[in-house]
């Protein structure tokens, strides 16, 4: 099985923001298959995924009221 890694610039600024998307990302991608680095200015979401498209990942973030764009 191929495990692709993709990254997204987001506006998930803090742990509370990340908490709002956690359940949806865990459900779609699996726990431990994604992370957000809130310590960098671009708030990078890293996804280890071989099932969802970039558009689907962005849609999950957008559904919760945040923004994401693939790098």
Phi and psi in radians as a Rosetta constraint file:
Dihedral C 1 N 2 CA 2 C 2 CIRCULARHARMONIC -1.442 0.35
Dihedral N 2 CA 2 C 2 N 3 CIRCULARHARMONIC 2.399 0.35
Dihedral C 2 N 3 CA 3 C 3 CIRCULARHARMONIC -2.081 0.35
Dihedral N 3 CA 3 C 3 N 4 CIRCULARHARMONIC 1.694 0.35
Dihedral C 3 N 4 CA 4 C 4 CIRCULARHARMONIC -1.438 0.35
Dihedral N 4 CA 4 C 4 N 5 CIRCULARHARMONIC 2.482 0.35
Dihedral C 4 N 5 CA 5 C 5 CIRCULARHARMONIC -1.997 0.35
Dihedral N 5 CA 5 C 5 N 6 CIRCULARHARMONIC 2.293 0.35
Dihedral C 5 N 6 CA 6 C 6 CIRCULARHARMONIC -2.278 0.35
Dihedral N 6 CA 6 C 6 N 7 CIRCULARHARMONIC 2.759 0.35
Dihedral C 6 N 7 CA 7 C 7 CIRCULARHARMONIC -2.254 0.35
Dihedral N 7 CA 7 C 7 N 8 CIRCULARHARMONIC 2.622 0.35
Dihedral C 7 N 8 CA 8 C 8 CIRCULARHARMONIC -2.387 0.35
Dihedral N 8 CA 8 C 8 N 9 CIRCULARHARMONIC 2.408 0.35
Dihedral C 8 N 9 CA 9 C 9 CIRCULARHARMONIC -1.440 0.35
Dihedral N 9 CA 9 C 9 N 10 CIRCULARHARMONIC 2.258 0.35
Dihedral C 9 N 10 CA 10 C 10 CIRCULARHARMONIC -2.277 0.35
Dihedral N 10 CA 10 C 10 N 11 CIRCULARHARMONIC 3.091 0.35
Dihedral C 10 N 11 CA 11 C 11 CIRCULARHARMONIC -2.022 0.35
Dihedral N 11 CA 11 C 11 N 12 CIRCULARHARMONIC 0.576 0.35
Dihedral C 11 N 12 CA 12 C 12 CIRCULARHARMONIC -1.433 0.35
Dihedral N 12 CA 12 C 12 N 13 CIRCULARHARMONIC 1.573 0.35
Dihedral C 12 N 13 CA 13 C 13 CIRCULARHARMONIC -1.384 0.35
Dihedral N 13 CA 13 C 13 N 14 CIRCULARHARMONIC -0.391 0.35
Dihedral C 13 N 14 CA 14 C 14 CIRCULARHARMONIC -2.629 0.35
Dihedral N 14 CA 14 C 14 N 15 CIRCULARHARMONIC 3.078 0.35
Dihedral C 14 N 15 CA 15 C 15 CIRCULARHARMONIC -1.122 0.35
Dihedral N 15 CA 15 C 15 N 16 CIRCULARHARMONIC -0.522 0.35
Dihedral C 15 N 16 CA 16 C 16 CIRCULARHARMONIC -1.151 0.35
Dihedral N 16 CA 16 C 16 N 17 CIRCULARHARMONIC -0.729 0.35
Dihedral C 16 N 17 CA 17 C 17 CIRCULARHARMONIC -1.090 0.35
Dihedral N 17 CA 17 C 17 N 18 CIRCULARHARMONIC -0.808 0.35
Dihedral C 17 N 18 CA 18 C 18 CIRCULARHARMONIC -1.061 0.35
Dihedral N 18 CA 18 C 18 N 19 CIRCULARHARMONIC -0.690 0.35
Dihedral C 18 N 19 CA 19 C 19 CIRCULARHARMONIC -1.048 0.35
Dihedral N 19 CA 19 C 19 N 20 CIRCULARHARMONIC -0.542 0.35
Dihedral C 19 N 20 CA 20 C 20 CIRCULARHARMONIC -1.246 0.35
Dihedral N 20 CA 20 C 20 N 21 CIRCULARHARMONIC -0.394 0.35
Dihedral C 20 N 21 CA 21 C 21 CIRCULARHARMONIC -1.841 0.35
Dihedral N 21 CA 21 C 21 N 22 CIRCULARHARMONIC -0.127 0.35
Dihedral C 21 N 22 CA 22 C 22 CIRCULARHARMONIC -0.985 0.35
Dihedral N 22 CA 22 C 22 N 23 CIRCULARHARMONIC -0.900 0.35
Dihedral C 22 N 23 CA 23 C 23 CIRCULARHARMONIC -1.060 0.35
Dihedral N 23 CA 23 C 23 N 24 CIRCULARHARMONIC -0.741 0.35
Dihedral C 23 N 24 CA 24 C 24 CIRCULARHARMONIC -1.186 0.35
Dihedral N 24 CA 24 C 24 N 25 CIRCULARHARMONIC -0.742 0.35
Dihedral C 24 N 25 CA 25 C 25 CIRCULARHARMONIC -1.181 0.35
Dihedral N 25 CA 25 C 25 N 26 CIRCULARHARMONIC -0.692 0.35
Dihedral C 25 N 26 CA 26 C 26 CIRCULARHARMONIC -1.085 0.35
Dihedral N 26 CA 26 C 26 N 27 CIRCULARHARMONIC -0.721 0.35
Dihedral C 26 N 27 CA 27 C 27 CIRCULARHARMONIC -1.152 0.35
Dihedral N 27 CA 27 C 27 N 28 CIRCULARHARMONIC -0.737 0.35
Dihedral C 27 N 28 CA 28 C 28 CIRCULARHARMONIC -1.391 0.35
Dihedral N 28 CA 28 C 28 N 29 CIRCULARHARMONIC -0.646 0.35
Dihedral C 28 N 29 CA 29 C 29 CIRCULARHARMONIC -1.923 0.35
Dihedral N 29 CA 29 C 29 N 30 CIRCULARHARMONIC -0.469 0.35
Dihedral C 29 N 30 CA 30 C 30 CIRCULARHARMONIC 1.804 0.35
Dihedral N 30 CA 30 C 30 N 31 CIRCULARHARMONIC 2.455 0.35
Dihedral C 30 N 31 CA 31 C 31 CIRCULARHARMONIC -1.065 0.35
Dihedral N 31 CA 31 C 31 N 32 CIRCULARHARMONIC 2.370 0.35
Dihedral C 31 N 32 CA 32 C 32 CIRCULARHARMONIC 1.462 0.35
Dihedral N 32 CA 32 C 32 N 33 CIRCULARHARMONIC 0.038 0.35
Dihedral C 32 N 33 CA 33 C 33 CIRCULARHARMONIC -1.718 0.35
Dihedral N 33 CA 33 C 33 N 34 CIRCULARHARMONIC 0.124 0.35
Dihedral C 33 N 34 CA 34 C 34 CIRCULARHARMONIC -2.697 0.35
Dihedral N 34 CA 34 C 34 N 35 CIRCULARHARMONIC 2.771 0.35
Dihedral C 34 N 35 CA 35 C 35 CIRCULARHARMONIC -2.742 0.35
Dihedral N 35 CA 35 C 35 N 36 CIRCULARHARMONIC 2.737 0.35
Dihedral C 35 N 36 CA 36 C 36 CIRCULARHARMONIC -2.170 0.35
Dihedral N 36 CA 36 C 36 N 37 CIRCULARHARMONIC 2.253 0.35
Dihedral C 36 N 37 CA 37 C 37 CIRCULARHARMONIC -1.703 0.35
Dihedral N 37 CA 37 C 37 N 38 CIRCULARHARMONIC 1.690 0.35
Dihedral C 37 N 38 CA 38 C 38 CIRCULARHARMONIC -1.430 0.35
Dihedral N 38 CA 38 C 38 N 39 CIRCULARHARMONIC -0.039 0.35
Dihedral C 38 N 39 CA 39 C 39 CIRCULARHARMONIC -1.483 0.35
Dihedral N 39 CA 39 C 39 N 40 CIRCULARHARMONIC -0.196 0.35
Dihedral C 39 N 40 CA 40 C 40 CIRCULARHARMONIC -1.810 0.35
Dihedral N 40 CA 40 C 40 N 41 CIRCULARHARMONIC 2.714 0.35
Dihedral C 40 N 41 CA 41 C 41 CIRCULARHARMONIC -1.104 0.35
Dihedral N 41 CA 41 C 41 N 42 CIRCULARHARMONIC -0.522 0.35
Dihedral C 41 N 42 CA 42 C 42 CIRCULARHARMONIC -1.528 0.35
Dihedral N 42 CA 42 C 42 N 43 CIRCULARHARMONIC -0.015 0.35
Dihedral C 42 N 43 CA 43 C 43 CIRCULARHARMONIC 0.826 0.35
Dihedral N 43 CA 43 C 43 N 44 CIRCULARHARMONIC 1.151 0.35
Dihedral C 43 N 44 CA 44 C 44 CIRCULARHARMONIC -1.331 0.35
Dihedral N 44 CA 44 C 44 N 45 CIRCULARHARMONIC 2.152 0.35
Dihedral C 44 N 45 CA 45 C 45 CIRCULARHARMONIC -1.633 0.35
Dihedral N 45 CA 45 C 45 N 46 CIRCULARHARMONIC 2.128 0.35
Dihedral C 45 N 46 CA 46 C 46 CIRCULARHARMONIC -1.906 0.35
Dihedral N 46 CA 46 C 46 N 47 CIRCULARHARMONIC 2.241 0.35
Dihedral C 46 N 47 CA 47 C 47 CIRCULARHARMONIC -2.130 0.35
Dihedral N 47 CA 47 C 47 N 48 CIRCULARHARMONIC 2.235 0.35
Dihedral C 47 N 48 CA 48 C 48 CIRCULARHARMONIC -1.742 0.35
Dihedral N 48 CA 48 C 48 N 49 CIRCULARHARMONIC 1.910 0.35
Dihedral C 48 N 49 CA 49 C 49 CIRCULARHARMONIC -2.657 0.35
Dihedral N 49 CA 49 C 49 N 50 CIRCULARHARMONIC 2.439 0.35
Dihedral C 49 N 50 CA 50 C 50 CIRCULARHARMONIC -2.266 0.35
Dihedral N 50 CA 50 C 50 N 51 CIRCULARHARMONIC 0.225 0.35
Dihedral C 50 N 51 CA 51 C 51 CIRCULARHARMONIC -2.100 0.35
Dihedral N 51 CA 51 C 51 N 52 CIRCULARHARMONIC -0.669 0.35
Dihedral C 51 N 52 CA 52 C 52 CIRCULARHARMONIC -1.668 0.35
Dihedral N 52 CA 52 C 52 N 53 CIRCULARHARMONIC 2.579 0.35
Dihedral C 52 N 53 CA 53 C 53 CIRCULARHARMONIC -1.417 0.35
Dihedral N 53 CA 53 C 53 N 54 CIRCULARHARMONIC 2.890 0.35
Dihedral C 53 N 54 CA 54 C 54 CIRCULARHARMONIC -1.035 0.35
Dihedral N 54 CA 54 C 54 N 55 CIRCULARHARMONIC -0.679 0.35
Dihedral C 54 N 55 CA 55 C 55 CIRCULARHARMONIC -1.087 0.35
Dihedral N 55 CA 55 C 55 N 56 CIRCULARHARMONIC -0.651 0.35
Dihedral C 55 N 56 CA 56 C 56 CIRCULARHARMONIC -1.211 0.35
Dihedral N 56 CA 56 C 56 N 57 CIRCULARHARMONIC -0.680 0.35
Dihedral C 56 N 57 CA 57 C 57 CIRCULARHARMONIC -1.126 0.35
Dihedral N 57 CA 57 C 57 N 58 CIRCULARHARMONIC -0.802 0.35
Dihedral C 57 N 58 CA 58 C 58 CIRCULARHARMONIC -1.056 0.35
Dihedral N 58 CA 58 C 58 N 59 CIRCULARHARMONIC -0.706 0.35
Dihedral C 58 N 59 CA 59 C 59 CIRCULARHARMONIC -1.092 0.35
Dihedral N 59 CA 59 C 59 N 60 CIRCULARHARMONIC -0.647 0.35
Dihedral C 59 N 60 CA 60 C 60 CIRCULARHARMONIC -1.086 0.35
Dihedral N 60 CA 60 C 60 N 61 CIRCULARHARMONIC -0.778 0.35
Dihedral C 60 N 61 CA 61 C 61 CIRCULARHARMONIC -1.169 0.35
Dihedral N 61 CA 61 C 61 N 62 CIRCULARHARMONIC -0.791 0.35
Dihedral C 61 N 62 CA 62 C 62 CIRCULARHARMONIC -1.080 0.35
Dihedral N 62 CA 62 C 62 N 63 CIRCULARHARMONIC -0.641 0.35
Dihedral C 62 N 63 CA 63 C 63 CIRCULARHARMONIC -1.038 0.35
Dihedral N 63 CA 63 C 63 N 64 CIRCULARHARMONIC -0.497 0.35
Dihedral C 63 N 64 CA 64 C 64 CIRCULARHARMONIC -1.608 0.35
Dihedral N 64 CA 64 C 64 N 65 CIRCULARHARMONIC 0.095 0.35
Dihedral C 64 N 65 CA 65 C 65 CIRCULARHARMONIC 1.589 0.35
Dihedral N 65 CA 65 C 65 N 66 CIRCULARHARMONIC 0.230 0.35
Dihedral C 65 N 66 CA 66 C 66 CIRCULARHARMONIC -1.967 0.35
Dihedral N 66 CA 66 C 66 N 67 CIRCULARHARMONIC 3.013 0.35
Dihedral C 66 N 67 CA 67 C 67 CIRCULARHARMONIC -2.023 0.35
Dihedral N 67 CA 67 C 67 N 68 CIRCULARHARMONIC 2.586 0.35
Dihedral C 67 N 68 CA 68 C 68 CIRCULARHARMONIC -2.648 0.35
Dihedral N 68 CA 68 C 68 N 69 CIRCULARHARMONIC 2.510 0.35
Dihedral C 68 N 69 CA 69 C 69 CIRCULARHARMONIC -2.469 0.35
Dihedral N 69 CA 69 C 69 N 70 CIRCULARHARMONIC 2.419 0.35
Dihedral C 69 N 70 CA 70 C 70 CIRCULARHARMONIC -1.178 0.35
Dihedral N 70 CA 70 C 70 N 71 CIRCULARHARMONIC 2.436 0.35
